[in-house]
Amino acid sequence: MTVAACPGCIALAPSVDTARKGVPDTEAAVYLALPQIRCAACIAGVEGVLAKLPSVKAARVNLSAKRVRLVLAPGCDVSTALQALNDAGFDAHELDATALRPANDDAGRRLLARAAVAGFAMMNVMAISVAVWSGAGDVTRVMFHWVSAAIALPALAFSAVPFFASAWGALRAGRVNMDVPIALAILLAAATSLYETFAARGAHTWFDAALSLTFFLLVGRYLEHRARATARSAAAELTALELPRATRLTATGRETVDVAVLMPDDRIALAAGARAPVDGIAEIAAMVDRSALTGEADPVALAAGDLACAGEVILGAPLTLRATHRAEDSTLRRLAALVEVAETGKHRYSGIADRAARLYAPVVHGLAAVAFAVWWALTGDLHHAIAVATATLIITCPCALALAIPAVTAAMTGRLFRAGVLLKSPTALERLADIDTVVFDKTGTLTEGVAVLPALDPDAASVALSLAQASNHPASRALAASLAGRAPAELRDVVEVAGKGVTGLWNGVPVGLARGEDGPELHLPDRCIPLPLTETPRPGTVALIAALRAGGWQVAMITGDTSARAAALAAKLGIDQIHAGVLPHEKVDLVRGMAEQGRRVLMVGDGLNDTAALAAAHASLAPGSALDAARVASDGVILGGTLGTIAPTLSLARRARSRIKQNLALAAAYNCVAIPVAVMGFATPLMAAAVMSSSSILVVLNALRR
């Protein structure tokens, strides 16, 4: 059994970016669903519309999740943004958490049903076309054309709806998206074939081509949909833990109610094995499973009066909770919001994709128009010129480029969260990939302290306990634990000075708890009593340092402790860079000095005296048991009780950077090859559809690779 940090406390900590920029963390984020967005051009369009609204302070589209995160100006509601998006042709609606639960994959089923109808019709029309191509007579050929039309037109009317609806919405708003050329290609093939059928003079029709184009595009979108579902973000997984209903205890008995109607102070009955629907106070002692929230495999003990967080599983015996928050303010919602910010943040490479999206419409559509004009002028064949232009429009869709970065970011951030590391900053993953030096605080981060107390008289023990309880330093916590059961003395004017100690007045006389050579020292009016502190490395720390050094990272330790004690611990752990006797303000100077030498520093610390260094470092992590100030200043929180996830986190960040570069290279190579092939007339619209879908799927699958 282990005691991990409460995830609710972690969720309350604002991100380091917010802290660094001085932006209040009270701004509420609103999420809008955008079910019809498909590509980078859609992203640019949505963000462009929202950027013009005074009521919207910030907006970031998540293409994988098909939603946008808005930060609204004070006093503004979301209705203006909804109206602007719908007027611009984007189907947008406010996102309810219940819509995020992946209980039913309705979108996937609809795509699969439309693909099945298109595929069935395609095979039948192709079978009929074989007879036409085999040299059927005029009467038979005309009859087969009519049969093909009877099969193809209803099938297209059902299966191609996603393309037609999206294209119509874009055109109505005066813009062009990727579905416009697709819908145009399907309509041209069907209309030309219908004309040839009515005229009864065409040797061939293209109903099979229209159906094939629709079928392959739908199959591609379904496969892409499934790949995205596999890479479902950690934020979505957290939201999926939310329960729709709960059992509320009332004066008359029990009632089953929607979780949304639960209010603070409601009493909720939970059976053994049930998941807590909201945050609440446990009425009796219990064991809970926090693995879904923190990655900690071992159960956690709760005492009566402790907080149980939404999403935790009750073990052993039934439990009654007294709700402390509504469902919309639960730990799950706050954690999901933090992860969402990290998953959708702008990457340094995002500018490449954004610029490509802005250039897509004018460049590609102009290229298609030139291809159409040149081929019509050279050959005089209108059908072939239209086919070349359509293939160019389809094959150059920047879907692969749009997915190159968010697919990797969502997959890797989610993988880290499931491993027990919550990244709070949207740029943390990128900065972690740059790290070459890891700097650890010693006391409380690398070590666990146990106070070895001499025989103390009652007054000295009481004063020491009161002073220790007034401090959050790991040494003070260890001392307070050793003195548990004593009665604390009544002190006045208690003040803690980071790096110095705690002082106060006892019966009007100054007393203090200060740092000594071998641990805390209790200063009383007539004497000074050493309180030795024995430190032992945290479990797994030796293996962590070895893994970091084997991975090529330099490791250093900063401590305010004496050189002798620091050197003894460093020898046990295998750390060769030691900075001892360092005051809090000197820690940040050391970190900045390393940065001036060109080193990219990851700072790992848990105390009040580490906060400045955590904020100044290139990237920073804090253990889940760290003080609130340290968690606020850090880029991420290690949710479990071990630091062993740090080396895998840095490796995963490097892998994420590599995958992003690979995806961008794949997207660039695809366009460099595909555009000339289409413009030169070597690709039909059908081939363009298959290749375009394959490129998007390839990028997503590359992001999912282990």
C-alpha positions in Angstrom: 0.0 0.0 0.0 1.2 3.5 -0.8 -0.1 7.0 -0.1 0.0 9.1 -3.3 -0.8 12.7 -3.7 -4.5 13.6 -4.1 -5.2 14.1 -7.8 -7.7 16.8 -6.9 -5.0 19.0 -5.4 -2.9 18.4 -8.5 -5.8 19.4 -10.7 -6.2 22.7 -8.8 -2.7 23.8 -9.6 -2.6 26.2 -12.6 -0.2 25.6 -15.4 3.3 27.0 -15.4 2.7 29.0 -18.5 -0.2 30.7 -16.7 2.0 31.4 -13.7 4.9 32.6 -15.8 2.8 35.0 -17.9 0.9 36.3 -14.9 -2.4 35.4 -16.5 -5.2 34.6 -14.0 -6.1 31.0 -13.9 -9.7 31.7 -13.3 -10.6 32.1 -16.9 -13.1 29.5 -17.9 -12.5 27.5 -21.0 -15.5 26.6 -23.2 -15.4 23.7 -25.6 -17.4 23.6 -28.9 -17.9 20.5 -31.0 -17.0 20.9 -34.7 -18.1 17.5 -36.2 -17.4 18.5 -39.8 -13.9 19.8 -39.7 -11.5 17.7 -41.9 -8.2 19.4 -42.6 -5.8 22.2 -41.9 -7.8 24.6 -44.0 -10.7 24.0 -41.7 -8.5 24.7 -38.7 -7.3 28.0 -40.2 -10.9 28.9 -41.1 -12.3 28.3 -37.6 -9.4 30.1 -35.8 -9.7 33.0 -38.3 -13.4 33.4 -37.6 -12.9 33.4 -33.8 -9.9 35.7 -34.0 -12.1 38.5 -35.3 -14.5 38.3 -32.2 -13.8 40.7 -29.3 -15.5 38.2 -27.0 -12.9 35.5 -27.7 -9.5 35.9 -26.1 -7.9 32.7 -27.4 -9.0 29.7 -29.5 -7.3 26.5 -30.3 -8.7 23.8 -32.6 -8.1 20.1 -31.8 -8.5 18.3 -35.2 -8.2 14.8 -33.7 -11.0 15.5 -31.2 -13.0 17.7 -33.6 -13.5 20.5 -31.1 -12.2 24.0 -30.3 -11.2 25.3 -26.9 -12.2 28.9 -26.3 -11.2 31.4 -23.6 -13.8 34.1 -23.4 -13.5 37.6 -22.3 -15.0 38.4 -18.9 -18.7 38.8 -19.0 -19.1 37.3 -22.5 -20.9 34.1 -23.3 -20.4 31.6 -26.1 -23.4 32.4 -28.2 -21.6 35.0 -30.3 -18.9 32.5 -31.2 -21.5 29.8 -32.0 -23.3 32.2 -34.3 -20.2 33.3 -36.1 -19.0 29.8 -36.7 -22.4 28.6 -38.0 -22.6 31.7 -40.2 -19.2 30.8 -41.6 -20.5 27.4 -42.6 -19.0 25.4 -39.7 -21.4 23.2 -37.8 -20.7 24.1 -34.2 -22.5 23.4 -30.9 -21.5 23.6 -27.3 -19.9 20.4 -26.0 -21.6 18.6 -23.2 -19.4 16.2 -21.2 -22.0 13.4 -21.9 -21.2 13.8 -25.6 -17.6 12.9 -24.9 -18.3 9.5 -23.4 -17.3 6.9 -26.0 -20.1 4.5 -25.1 -21.4 4.6 -28.6 -19.4 5.1 -31.8 -22.2 6.5 -33.8 -20.0 8.4 -36.2 -18.0 5.2 -37.0 -21.1 3.2 -37.5 -22.6 5.7 -39.9 -19.4 5.9 -41.9 -19.3 2.1 -42.1 -22.9 1.8 -43.2 -22.4 4.4 -45.9 -19.2 2.6 -47.1 -21.0 -0.7 -47.1 -23.8 0.6 -49.3 -21.3 2.3 -51.7 -19.2 -0.9 -51.9 -22.2 -3.1 -52.6 -23.5 -0.8 -55.3 -20.0 -0.4 -56.8 -19.5 -4.2 -57.2 -22.9 -4.6 -58.9 -22.3 -1.7 -61.3 -18.9 -3.0 -62.1 -20.4 -6.4 -62.9 -22.8 -4.7 -65.3 -20.0 -2.6 -66.8 -18.1 -5.8 -67.7 -20.9 -6.8 -70.0 -20.8 -3.3 -71.6 -17.0 -3.4 -72.0 -17.4 -6.9 -73.5 -19.1 -5.5 -76.6 -22.8 -5.6 -75.8 -25.2 -4.4 -78.5 -26.7 -0.9 -78.5 -30.0 -1.9 -76.9 -28.4 -4.1 -74.3 -25.8 -1.4 -73.5 -28.5 1.3 -73.0 -30.5 -1.0 -70.8 -27.4 -1.8 -68.7 -26.7 2.0 -68.4 -30.2 2.5 -67.0 -29.8 -0.4 -64.6 -26.5 1.1 -63.4 -28.1 4.5 -62.9 -30.9 2.9 -60.9 -28.3 1.3 -58.6 -25.8 4.1 -58.4 -28.0 7.2 -57.9 -29.8 6.1 -54.7 -26.5 4.7 -53.4 -24.7 8.0 -54.0 -27.6 10.0 -52.5 -27.1 8.0 -49.3 -23.4 7.3 -49.2 -22.0 10.6 -50.4 -24.0 12.8 -48.0 -21.0 13.6 -45.8 -19.2 15.1 -48.7 -22.2 17.0 -50.2 -23.2 18.4 -46.8 -19.7 19.6 -45.9 -19.1 21.1 -49.4 -22.5 22.9 -49.4 -21.8 24.4 -46.0 -18.4 25.7 -47.1 -19.7 27.1 -50.4 -22.6 28.8 -48.7 -20.2 30.6 -46.4 -18.1 31.7 -49.4 -15.1 29.4 -48.8 -13.7 26.1 -50.1 -12.8 23.1 -48.1 -11.4 19.6 -49.0 -14.9 18.2 -49.6 -15.7 20.7 -52.4 -13.5 19.0 -55.0 -14.6 15.6 -53.8 -18.3 16.5 -54.1 -17.5 18.1 -57.5 -15.8 14.9 -58.7 -18.7 12.7 -57.6 -21.3 15.0 -59.2 -19.4 15.4 -62.4 -19.0 11.6 -62.8 -22.7 11.0 -62.0 -24.0 13.9 -64.1 -21.9 13.0 -67.1 -23.0 9.4 -66.9 -26.6 10.3 -66.5 -26.4 12.6 -69.6 -24.8 9.8 -71.6 -27.6 7.4 -70.4 -30.4 9.8 -71.4 -28.7 10.6 -74.7 -28.4 6.9 -75.4 -25.3 7.4 -77.4 -22.4 7.0 -75.0 -20.4 3.9 -75.2 -19.5 4.1 -71.5 -20.7 5.7 -68.3 -18.8 6.5 -65.1 -21.3 5.4 -62.5 -18.7 2.8 -61.3 -16.1 5.5 -61.0 -18.4 7.8 -58.9 -19.2 4.8 -56.6 -15.6 3.7 -56.3 -14.5 7.2 -55.4 -17.2 7.4 -52.7 -16.4 4.0 -51.4 -12.6 4.5 -51.1 -13.0 7.9 -49.5 -15.5 6.5 -47.0 -13.2 3.6 -46.2 -10.3 5.9 -45.8 -12.3 8.1 -43.4 -13.5 5.1 -41.4 -9.9 3.8 -41.0 -8.7 7.3 -40.0 -11.6 7.5 -37.6 -10.6 4.2 -36.0 -7.0 5.2 -35.9 -7.9 8.4 -34.1 -10.1 6.4 -31.7 -7.1 4.2 -30.9 -5.1 7.4 -30.2 -8.0 8.7 -28.1 -6.6 11.4 -25.9 -6.0 11.0 -22.2 -8.5 13.9 -21.7 -11.2 11.9 -23.4 -10.3 8.9 -21.3 -10.7 10.9 -18.1 -14.0 12.2 -19.3 -15.1 8.7 -20.1 -14.7 7.8 -16.4 -17.6 10.1 -15.5 -20.7 8.3 -14.5 -24.2 9.3 -15.8 -26.1 8.4 -12.6 -25.5 8.1 -8.8 -27.3 6.8 -5.8 -28.2 9.7 -3.4 -29.2 9.2 0.2 -32.2 11.2 1.4 -34.3 11.4 4.5 -36.8 8.9 2.9 -34.2 6.4 1.5 -32.2 6.1 -1.7 -32.8 7.6 -5.1 -31.0 7.3 -8.4 -30.3 10.7 -10.0 -28.3 12.2 -12.8 -24.8 13.1 -11.6 -25.3 16.6 -13.0 -28.0 17.4 -10.3 -25.7 16.4 -7.4 -25.0 19.4 -5.1 -22.4 19.9 -2.4 -23.3 18.2 0.9 -25.4 15.5 -0.9 -24.7 12.1 0.6 -23.8 9.5 -2.1 -23.9 5.7 -1.5 -21.1 3.7 -3.2 -20.9 0.0 -3.3 -17.6 -1.9 -3.2 -16.1 -1.7 -6.6 -18.1 1.4 -7.6 -16.4 4.5 -9.0 -16.9 7.9 -7.2 -19.1 10.1 -9.4 -18.0 13.4 -7.8 -15.5 14.6 -5.3 -16.5 14.0 -1.7 -15.5 13.4 1.9 -15.3 9.8 3.1 -17.5 9.2 6.1 -15.5 6.2 7.2 -12.0 4.8 6.5 -11.7 3.1 3.1 -9.3 1.9 0.5 -9.4 3.4 -3.0 -7.9 2.6 -6.4 -6.5 5.8 -8.0 -4.8 4.1 -10.9 -7.0 5.7 -13.5 -6.0 9.2 -12.2 -2.4 8.8 -11.1 -1.1 5.6 -12.6 -0.4 4.4 -9.1 -1.0 0.6 -9.1 -1.2 0.2 -5.3 -4.4 1.0 -3.3 -4.5 4.2 -1.3 -5.8 4.4 2.3 -8.4 7.1 3.1 -9.2 8.0 6.7 -12.6 9.3 7.7 -12.8 12.9 6.6 -10.3 12.4 3.7 -11.2 13.5 0.2 -12.1 10.9 -2.4 -11.9 12.2 -5.9 -14.3 11.5 -8.8 -13.0 8.6 -10.8 -11.5 6.6 -7.9 -12.8 3.1 -7.3 -13.9 2.1 -3.8 -12.3 -1.1 -2.6 -13.3 -3.6 0.0 -16.5 -2.3 1.6 -19.3 0.1 0.8 -18.7 3.8 1.4 -20.8 6.9 1.8 -19.4 10.2 0.4 -20.5 13.7 1.2 -20.1 15.7 -2.0 -17.8 18.7 -1.9 -18.2 19.8 -5.6 -20.7 19.5 -8.4 -19.8 17.2 -11.2 -18.8 20.0 -13.5 -16.1 21.1 -11.0 -14.8 17.6 -10.2 -11.2 16.5 -10.2 -11.9 14.6 -13.4 -13.0 17.7 -15.2 -10.0 19.7 -13.9 -7.5 17.0 -14.8 -9.1 16.6 -18.3 -8.9 20.4 -18.8 -5.2 20.3 -17.9 -4.4 17.4 -20.2 -6.5 19.0 -23.0 -4.4 22.2 -22.8 -1.2 20.1 -23.1 -2.5 18.1 -26.0 -3.7 21.0 -28.1 -0.8 23.5 -27.5 1.1 25.1 -30.3 4.3 23.3 -31.1 7.3 25.0 -32.7 6.6 23.0 -35.9 2.9 24.0 -35.8 3.7 27.2 -37.7 4.7 25.1 -40.7 1.3 23.4 -40.8 -0.6 26.6 -40.2 1.2 28.4 -43.0 0.5 25.4 -45.3 -3.2 25.6 -44.4 -3.4 29.3 -45.3 -1.6 28.7 -48.7 -3.6 25.6 -49.5 -6.7 27.1 -51.0 -5.2 29.8 -53.3 -2.2 27.7 -54.4 -3.8 24.4 -55.0 -7.0 25.7 -56.5 -5.0 27.9 -58.8 -2.8 24.9 -59.8 -5.9 22.9 -60.6 -7.3 25.7 -62.7 -4.0 25.9 -64.6 -4.0 22.1 -65.1 -7.6 22.2 -66.4 -6.8 25.0 -68.9 -3.6 23.5 -70.2 -5.0 20.0 -70.7 -8.2 21.3 -72.4 -6.0 23.5 -74.7 -3.6 20.7 -75.5 -6.1 17.8 -76.0 -9.5 19.5 -76.5 -10.9 16.7 -74.3 -13.1 18.4 -71.7 -13.7 15.2 -69.8 -10.0 14.5 -69.4 -9.3 18.1 -68.4 -11.9 18.0 -65.7 -10.6 14.6 -64.4 -7.0 16.0 -64.1 -8.2 19.1 -62.3 -10.4 17.1 -59.9 -7.6 14.6 -59.2 -5.2 17.6 -58.5 -7.7 19.1 -56.0 -8.3 15.8 -54.2 -4.7 14.5 -54.0 -3.3 17.8 -52.7 -5.6 17.9 -49.6 -3.3 18.8 -46.6 -4.9 16.2 -44.3 -1.6 14.5 -43.6 0.1 17.8 -42.8 -2.8 18.8 -40.5 -2.6 15.6 -38.5 1.3 15.4 -38.4 1.7 17.3 -35.1 -1.6 16.9 -33.1 -1.7 13.2 -33.7 1.7 12.8 -32.1 1.1 15.3 -29.3 -2.2 13.6 -28.3 -0.8 10.1 -28.5 2.4 10.9 -26.5 0.7 13.1 -23.9 -1.9 10.4 -23.3 0.8 7.8 -23.0 2.6 9.8 -20.4 -0.6 10.4 -18.4 -1.3 6.7 -18.4 2.2 6.1 -17.1 1.7 8.6 -14.3 3.0 11.9 -15.6 0.6 14.8 -16.0 1.9 17.5 -18.3 0.2 20.8 -17.5 2.0 23.1 -20.0 1.0 22.9 -23.7 4.7 23.2 -24.7 6.1 20.9 -22.0 6.5 17.9 -24.4 8.5 19.9 -26.8 10.8 21.4 -24.1 11.3 18.0 -22.5 12.7 16.7 -25.8 15.5 19.4 -25.6 16.7 18.4 -22.1 20.4 17.4 -21.7 20.8 18.0 -17.9 18.6 16.9 -15.1 18.9 18.8 -11.8 17.4 17.3 -8.6 16.6 18.9 -5.3 17.9 16.6 -2.6 15.7 16.7 0.5 12.2 15.4 -0.1 12.8 14.7 -3.8 15.7 12.2 -3.9 15.4 11.3 -0.2 13.0 10.4 2.5 13.9 11.7 6.0 13.4 10.1 9.4 14.2 12.1 12.5 16.4 10.4 15.1 15.3 12.2 18.3 17.2 12.5 21.6 15.3 12.4 24.9 13.3 15.5 25.0 11.5 17.1 27.9 7.8 17.7 27.4 8.2 21.5 26.8 10.9 21.0 24.2 9.0 18.3 22.4 5.8 20.5 22.3 7.7 23.5 21.0 9.5 21.4 18.4 6.2 19.9 17.2 4.5 23.3 16.9 7.4 24.7 14.9 7.6 21.6 12.6 3.8 21.7 11.9 4.2 25.3 10.8 6.6 24.3 8.0 6.1 22.2 4.8 9.8 21.4 4.5 10.4 17.7 4.2 12.7 17.8 7.3 10.0 19.5 9.3 7.4 16.9 8.1 9.7 14.1 9.2 10.2 15.7 12.6 6.4 16.3 13.0 5.8 12.6 12.2 8.3 11.5 14.8 6.6 13.7 17.4 3.1 12.5 16.6 1.0 12.0 19.7 2.5 14.9 21.6 0.5 18.0 22.4 1.8 21.0 20.4 2.7 24.2 22.3 0.9 27.4 21.7 3.1 29.7 19.7 2.6 33.2 18.4 4.0 35.1 15.4 5.2 32.0 13.7 7.2 32.8 10.5 8.9 30.5 8.0 11.9 31.8 6.0 12.7 29.6 3.0 16.2 28.0 3.4 16.5 29.4 7.0 13.9 27.8 9.2 10.9 28.6 11.4 10.7 31.1 14.3 8.0 32.0 16.8 7.2 33.2 20.3 6.6 30.8 23.1 5.4 32.5 26.3 6.8 35.7 24.8 10.2 34.2 24.3 11.8 33.7 20.8 12.1 30.0 19.8 13.1 28.5 16.4 13.8 25.5 14.3 16.8 26.1 12.1 19.1 24.1 9.8 22.1 22.5 11.5 25.0 20.4 10.4 23.2 17.0 10.8 19.6 18.1 10.5 17.2 20.5 12.3 18.2 22.3 15.5 15.7 23.4 18.1 16.6 26.8 19.5 15.2 27.5 23.0 16.0 30.5 25.2 18.5 28.6 27.2 19.8 25.9 24.9 20.2 24.5 21.4 19.1 20.9 20.8 20.2 19.0 17.7 17.5 16.9 16.1 19.5 14.5 13.8 17.8 13.6 10.5 18.6 10.3 8.8 18.0 10.4 5.1 17.5 7.4 2.8 17.2 7.4 -1.0 13.7 7.1 -2.3 12.9 3.6 -3.7 14.1 3.4 -7.4 16.2 6.5 -7.2 19.5 4.6 -7.8 18.0 2.9 -10.9 16.7 6.3 -12.1 20.1 8.0 -11.9 21.7 5.0 -13.7 19.0 5.2 -16.5 19.5 8.9 -17.0 23.3 8.6 -17.3 23.0 5.7 -19.6 20.6 7.7 -21.8 23.2 10.5 -22.1 21.7 13.0 -19.7 23.9 14.8 -17.2 22.7 14.6 -13.6 23.3 17.2 -10.9 22.0 17.7 -7.3 21.3 21.0 -5.6 20.8 21.2 -1.9 20.9 23.6 1.0 22.5 20.8 3.1 26.1 20.5 4.1 28.8 19.4 1.6 29.5 16.2 3.6 25.9 15.0 3.8 25.4 15.9 0.1 28.5 14.1 -1.0 27.6 10.9 1.0 24.2 10.7 -0.7 25.6 11.5 -4.1 28.1 8.6 -3.8 25.2 6.3 -3.0 23.2 7.5 -6.0 26.0 7.9 -8.6 25.7 11.6 -9.0 29.0 13.4 -9.7 27.8 17.1 -9.9 27.0 18.4 -6.5 26.0 21.9 -5.4 25.7 22.0 -1.6 24.9 24.8 0.9 22.8 26.5 -1.7 20.2 29.1 -0.6 16.8 29.3 -2.4 17.8 32.4 -4.5 21.1 30.7 -5.4 19.3 27.7 -6.8 17.7 29.8 -9.5 21.0 31.5 -10.2 22.6 28.0 -10.7 19.9 27.0 -13.1 20.2 30.2 -15.1 24.0 29.8 -15.1 23.6 26.4 -16.6 21.3 27.8 -19.3 23.8 30.5 -20.1 26.4 27.7 -20.7 24.0 26.3 -23.4 22.5 23.5 -21.3 18.8 22.7 -21.3 17.9 22.0 -17.7 15.1 19.9 -16.3 14.6 20.9 -12.7 12.9 18.3 -10.3 11.9 19.7 -6.9 9.1 19.6 -4.4 9.7 22.5 -1.9 8.9 26.1 -1.5 12.5 26.9 -1.9 12.5 25.1 -5.3 9.7 27.2 -7.0 11.9 29.9 -8.5 14.3 27.3 -10.0 11.4 25.2 -11.3 9.9 28.3 -13.1 13.4 29.3 -14.4 14.4 25.9 -15.8 13.9 25.0 -19.5 11.4 22.4 -18.2 10.4 21.2 -14.7 8.6 18.4 -12.9 7.3 18.1 -9.4 6.4 14.9 -7.4 2.7 14.5 -6.7 3.5 14.9 -3.0 5.1 18.4 -3.6 3.9 21.6 -2.1 1.2 23.5 -4.0 3.7 26.2 -4.9 6.0 23.7 -6.5 3.2 22.0 -8.5 2.1 25.4 -9.7 5.6 26.4 -10.9 6.3 23.1 -12.7 5.4 22.0 -16.2 4.2 18.6 -15.1 3.4 16.5 -12.0 4.6 13.0 -11.3 1.3 11.5 -10.1 2.6 8.2 -8.6 4.9 7.8 -5.7 8.1 7.1 -7.6 10.5 9.2 -9.7 11.2 6.2 -12.0 9.0 7.7 -14.7 11.4 10.6 -15.4 13.8 8.8 -17.7 11.0 7.2 -19.7 9.3 10.6 -19.9 12.4 12.2 -21.4 12.9 9.3 -23.9 9.2 9.6 -24.9 9.6 13.3 -25.5 12.5 12.8 -27.8 10.6 10.1 -29.6 7.7 12.5 -30.0 9.9 15.1 -31.6 11.3 12.5 -33.9 7.8 11.3 -34.9 6.7 14.9 -35.6 9.7 15.4 -37.9 8.9 12.0 -39.6 5.3 13.0 -40.1 6.2 16.4 -41.6 8.7 14.7 -43.9 6.1 12.1 -44.9 3.5 14.9 -45.7 6.1 16.9 -47.6 7.3 13.9 -49.6 3.7 12.9 -50.4 2.9 16.3 -51.8 6.1 16.5 -53.7 5.3 13.3 -55.5 1.5 13.4 -55.7 1.1 16.9 -57.1 3.2 16.4 -60.2 1.6 13.0 -60.8 -1.9 14.5 -60.7 -1.0 17.6 -62.8 0.6 15.4 -65.5 -2.6 13.4 -65.8 -1.3 10.1 -64.4 -3.8 10.0 -61.5 -7.5 9.5 -61.9 -9.9 11.0 -59.2 -10.3 7.5 -57.9 -6.6 7.0 -57.5 -6.3 10.4 -55.9 -8.9 9.5 -53.3 -7.2 6.3 -52.4 -3.7 7.9 -52.1 -5.0 10.9 -50.2 -6.7 8.7 -47.6 -3.7 6.5 -47.3 -1.4 9.4 -46.5 -3.6 10.5 -43.6 -3.9 7.0 -42.2 -0.1 6.6 -42.5 0.6 9.7 -40.5 -1.8 8.7 -37.7 -0.4 5.1 -37.6 3.2 6.5 -37.3 2.1 8.6 -34.3 0.7 5.5 -32.7 3.8 3.4 -33.1 5.5 2.3 -29.9 
